[in-house]
Amino acid sequence: MLCSIYKSKKKEGAYLYIPNKDDFSQVPTELMEMFGVPHFVMVIKLEGRKLAQVDVNKVVESMQEDGFFLQLPPPPENLLEKYKEQKLKQK
């Protein structure tokens, strides 16, 4: 399966995967408004590929069921909580 990947200029680290280049017809209007104007990144073949931040099977499944996949950045790490956990382990 080929897919086109777009980067959001509005939401840092957000990427939109769609099956056909420049065909956003399956993406909800509300999502497109939050995503902003999509910036084309590349077209890739998903079969046999490993993606850096998301399971390729999840992307394929979502594109088949919903017509798109939205990749969001991981939540920021809470350094204070991490520090507290380390202190508790040291005691």
C-alpha positions in Angstrom: 0.0 0.0 0.0 1.3 3.4 -1.0 0.5 6.4 1.2 1.2 10.1 1.1 2.5 11.8 4.3 1.8 15.4 5.2 3.3 17.5 8.0 1.2 20.0 10.0 2.6 23.5 10.2 0.1 24.3 12.9 0.7 21.3 15.2 4.4 20.5 15.8 5.1 16.8 15.3 1.7 16.0 13.7 1.7 14.0 10.5 -1.3 12.9 8.3 -1.1 9.7 6.3 -3.5 9.3 3.4 -3.8 6.7 0.6 -3.8 9.1 -2.3 -1.8 12.3 -2.7 -3.7 15.5 -2.2 -7.0 13.6 -1.6 -8.2 14.7 1.8 -11.9 13.8 1.2 -11.9 11.1 3.9 -10.3 13.4 6.5 -13.0 15.1 8.7 -13.3 18.9 8.2 -12.7 19.5 12.0 -9.4 17.6 11.8 -8.3 19.5 8.8 -9.0 22.8 10.5 -6.9 21.7 13.6 -4.2 20.3 11.4 -3.9 23.4 9.2 -2.6 23.6 5.7 -0.9 20.2 5.0 2.7 20.4 3.8 3.6 17.4 1.6 6.5 15.4 2.9 6.7 12.1 0.8 5.0 9.1 -0.7 6.1 5.7 0.8 5.3 2.1 0.3 4.1 0.7 3.7 4.6 -3.0 3.1 7.8 -4.3 4.7 8.6 -0.9 6.2 9.3 0.0 9.8 8.2 3.5 10.9 10.1 5.4 13.6 7.3 6.4 15.9 4.3 4.3 15.0 3.4 0.7 14.2 3.0 0.3 10.4 0.2 -2.1 10.9 -1.8 0.5 12.8 -1.3 3.0 10.0 -2.5 0.5 7.4 -5.5 -0.6 9.5 -6.5 3.0 10.1 -6.2 4.0 6.5 -8.3 1.0 5.4 -11.0 1.7 8.0 -11.0 5.5 8.2 -9.3 6.6 5.0 -6.4 8.3 6.9 -4.1 8.0 9.9 -3.1 10.9 12.2 0.3 10.6 13.9 0.7 12.8 17.0 3.9 13.5 18.9 4.5 11.6 22.1 3.5 13.6 25.2 6.3 15.6 26.8 8.2 13.9 29.6 7.4 15.1 33.1 10.9 15.6 34.4 9.7 16.5 37.9 7.8 13.2 38.3 10.8 11.3 36.9 13.1 12.9 39.5 10.7 12.1 42.3 10.5 8.4 41.2 14.3 8.2 41.2 14.5 9.7 44.7 12.0 7.2 46.0 14.0 4.3 44.5 17.2 5.6 46.1 15.7 5.5 49.6 
